[in-house]
Amino acid sequence: MLTLTCPYCGVAADETELHPGGEAHLARSGPDSADADFESYLFLRKNPRGVHFERWRHSHGCGKWFHAARDTRTMQVWGTYPAQVTEPPQDLLAAIADRTA
Ligand SMILES: [Zn+2]
């Protein structure tokens, strides 16, 4: 079972308390962008075998969106962080690099 710690309320929530929101850190493309960029924004998603940055909502808790770094092979959770950041925190990236190198 997947367990993620909500960075807002600190609850270690299992997956029945959470709602997935897909890939994190998407570059938004508006209607004035090039067709290829807009198509990429709407339809193309990474599906890595390994570390993946995802959006999750603590839907049966505080209700807030957050990001999580999870290994899709092992279900290992590297960490969670608020959804207001535009890229993963450097300390989280360093921890992932240290352990996967
Ligand atoms: Zn929460």
Boltz pocket constraint, residues with backbone or C-beta under 6 A from the ligand:
constraints:
  - pocket:
      binder: B
      contacts: [[A, 6], [A, 7], [A, 8], [A, 9], [A, 10], [A, 11], [A, 58], [A, 61], [A, 62], [A, 63], [A, 64]]
      max_distance: 6.0
